Amino acid sequence: MRFLYPQKPRHIYDVSVVPQNYFFQIKKNGWRAEIQSDNSFIIKNRENSKLSRGNSKDWEFLESIFPKPFYLDGELIGTRQAGKLLNHIVIWDAPILDGEDLSKLNYIERYNRLLKFTKDKVPHLDPNDVEKFGTWEIKLDNGFGLYLSMNFEQKDFKGIWDTVVKEELKNRPSLPVNEGIVFKNPNAKNLWDLYKTKVHTNQLKLKTVD
């Protein structure tokens, strides 16, 4: 399966620059994971190298969820947080499902396909359950959990942002699991590239600590 380089969000410091039609997701702090299943199952980093953290075998149950071949984009959570297990992956995109190239579709169309795989429609919004906070559950398997990042409307920004900031303040000097917010253009069609990762304004990142 060909490797697709994910778009990199542009860092912002002022939410007034965010277009009104953008929604947002909570930015998780971990390791970027590009999950590919075709003739084999492998998890890579954003540079097209095998992900050195975690064990791909722990996540092979994804092949019982998604139709192959598939390509998922997400974050393996735990390594950057002291004492955290590498047992959560939060995903937010799928440029390939069932062998179909979805990379040129609007982002929200791909997201809605992923939403169909969620276990239920009960959101995880307990701020004390930091790994799951702001996600839909897809599946738990032998202690390993797969989740889909929730989309929030901009009217929810202040409440979510205050929660994320409180987590960062509580955990200093350790790194928080939820380290910021990424605003996304639901109509973006250029989030993947065959040659390199690009910075683009279709995604705007606001972090609690720079």
Protein Blocks (a to p, Z undefined) as FASTA:
>chain_A
ZZdddddddddfbfklpcfkbccdddddddddddddffbccdddfkopacfehjfklmmm
mmmmpccddddddddehjlpghiacfbccdfbdfbgghiafklpcfklmmmmmmmmpmbl
cdcfbfklmmlgopacfbdcehiacdddddddfklmmmmmmmmmmmmmmmpcbdcfblcd
cdddfkbcblbcfkbccddfkbccddfbZZ
